[in-house]
Amino acid sequence: MTEEDTDAAPEGERGERIAKWLARAGVASRRDAERLIAEKRIRLGNRVVETPASFVRPGDLVTLDGKPVGEPQRTRLFRYHKPAGLVTTHRDERGRPTVFSALPAALPRVVSIGRLDLTSEGLLLLTNDGALARRLELPANGWLRRYRVRVHGTVDERALADLARGVTVEGVRYAPIEAGLDSRRGSNSWLTVALHEGKNREIRRVMAHLDLGVTRLIRTAYGPFQLGGLPAGAVEEVNPKVLREQLGLAPPARRSRGVPEPMDEPI
């Protein structure tokens, strides 16, 4: 489809913007899909895609680095218990093991919702829908991220409580953080920490500001989704009905009587 065609055609006829289509196909977030387009790595039919304003219609062939990209499937969400020692990226320039290379081969192509750094553990949400990933990463959705944090040093409970008013560390302002002492044994303590914002290495930097060294960091919840008893390295799909309910989405339209309703209806 030419750019002239897309300008003239109504929205429904010209299809879906390719960056959004790639995100729904689980290739990358919409922002990263635009980067792939800028790097000339996406082709639509037999031509290189030059602009994110290109449109995809059902049946169009889309390729990334010469490999076909499958049509977007129903939105799926997975809970993954990330072990320490994995990088949350698809490819690491330093050759370190990645989350995505450790996932079961049967999983569809997925992207992560947020990240956990190399030494962090716990709940990492994965989805085949990059647009959903971007939506759930935004602090504006109000979802609390909860962590168990082991620290080394002397814990000042008053200083922990003061984090609820927000804190500035080396010129960076961090939004209010809920932090409380769970247990103490010698110079090691376990804390529960909850935050909405989730800036890069936020907990480690804020704890260092309080003269506490983080020796273990485990994410136990991301919004309504819990790590629970999921073993390290295991992945489990969130029930589609639960996913619809937690995201406040309408259930699939009921079908005519006598026609079975599919179990994997898109959300």
Residue pairs with C-beta under 8 A, 6 or more apart in sequence:
1 14
1 15
1 44
1 54
1 55
1 57
1 60
3 51
3 53
3 54
5 14
6 14
6 53
6 54
6 55
14 55
14 57
15 21
15 55
15 56
15 57
15 58
15 60
16 24
16 55
16 56
16 57
17 52
17 53
17 54
17 55
17 56
18 33
18 37
18 42
18 44
18 49
18 52
18 54
18 55
18 56
18 62
19 30
19 33
19 34
19 37
19 52
20 30
20 33
20 131
21 56
21 62
21 72
22 28
22 30
22 33
22 36
22 42
22 62
22 64
22 69
22 130
23 29
23 30
23 33
23 129
23 130
23 131
23 133
23 134
24 72
24 75
24 129
24 130
24 131
25 62
25 69
25 70
25 71
25 72
25 73
25 109
25 128
25 130
26 72
26 108
26 109
26 110
26 111
26 127
26 128
26 129
26 130
27 33
27 36
27 64
27 69
27 109
27 111
27 130
28 35
28 36
28 111
28 130
29 111
29 130
29 131
29 133
29 134
30 130
30 131
30 134
31 134
32 130
33 42
33 52
33 130
34 52
36 42
36 64
37 49
37 50
37 51
37 52
37 54
40 48
40 49
41 64
41 65
42 48
42 49
42 62
42 63
42 64
43 49
43 62
43 63
43 66
44 54
44 56
44 60
44 61
44 62
45 60
45 61
56 62
58 71
61 68
62 68
62 69
63 69
70 109
72 128
72 129
73 108
73 128
74 240
74 264
74 265
74 266
74 267
75 127
75 128
75 129
75 132
75 243
75 266
75 267
76 108
76 127
76 128
76 129
76 237
76 238
76 240
77 125
77 126
77 127
77 132
77 225
77 237
77 238
77 243
78 107
78 110
78 125
78 126
78 127
78 235
78 236
78 237
78 238
79 123
79 125
79 225
79 227
79 230
79 235
79 236
79 237
79 238
80 99
80 103
80 123
80 124
80 125
80 126
80 230
80 234
80 235
81 121
81 122
81 123
81 124
81 227
81 230
81 231
81 232
81 233
81 234
81 235
82 88
82 99
82 116
82 120
82 121
82 122
82 123
82 124
82 232
83 121
83 232
83 233
84 118
84 119
84 120
84 121
85 97
85 118
85 119
86 96
86 97
86 98
86 99
86 102
86 118
87 96
87 97
87 98
87 99
87 118
88 98
88 99
88 112
88 115
88 116
88 117
88 124
89 98
89 99
89 100
90 98
90 100
91 98
92 98
96 118
99 112
99 124
100 110
102 233
103 110
103 126
103 235
104 235
107 126
107 235
108 128
109 128
110 126
110 127
110 128
111 126
111 127
111 128
111 130
111 133
112 124
112 125
112 126
112 133
113 124
113 125
113 126
113 127
113 132
113 133
113 136
113 137
113 222
114 124
114 125
114 136
114 137
114 145
114 198
114 222
115 124
116 122
116 124
116 219
117 201
119 217
120 217
120 218
120 219
121 216
121 217
121 218
121 219
121 232
122 147
122 148
122 217
122 218
122 219
122 220
122 227
123 219
123 220
123 221
123 222
123 225
123 226
123 227
123 230
124 219
125 136
125 222
125 225
126 235
127 133
127 136
135 141
136 143
136 222
136 223
139 175
139 196
139 197
139 198
141 223
142 196
143 196
143 222
143 223
143 224
144 194
144 195
144 196
144 221
144 223
145 194
145 195
145 196
145 198
145 219
145 221
145 222
145 223
146 192
146 193
146 194
146 219
146 220
146 221
146 222
147 192
147 193
147 194
147 203
147 217
147 218
147 219
147 220
148 182
148 190
148 191
148 192
148 193
148 216
148 217
148 218
148 220
149 190
149 191
149 192
149 193
149 203
149 207
149 214
149 216
149 217
149 218
150 188
150 189
150 190
150 191
150 214
150 215
150 216
150 217
151 188
151 189
151 190
151 191
151 207
151 212
151 213
151 214
151 215
152 187
152 188
152 212
152 213
152 215
153 187
153 210
153 211
153 212
153 213
154 187
154 211
155 181
155 184
155 189
155 191
155 212
156 210
157 180
157 181
159 210
160 179
160 180
160 181
160 191
160 210
161 179
163 176
163 177
163 178
163 179
163 206
164 176
164 177
164 178
164 179
165 176
166 173
166 174
166 175
166 176
166 177
167 173
167 174
167 177
167 206
167 209
168 174
169 205
169 206
169 208
169 209
170 205
172 199
172 205
174 195
174 197
174 199
174 202
174 206
175 195
175 196
175 197
176 195
176 196
177 193
177 194
177 195
177 202
177 206
178 192
178 193
178 194
178 195
179 191
179 192
179 193
179 194
180 191
180 192
181 189
181 190
181 191
182 189
182 190
182 191
182 192
183 189
183 190
184 190
188 215
193 203
195 202
195 203
203 214
203 217
204 214
204 217
207 213
207 214
208 214
218 227
219 227
220 226
220 227
221 227
223 246
224 246
225 238
225 246
230 236
240 263
240 264
240 265
240 267
241 251
243 249
243 267
244 250
244 251
244 267
247 267
249 267
252 261
252 265
252 266
252 267
254 261
255 261
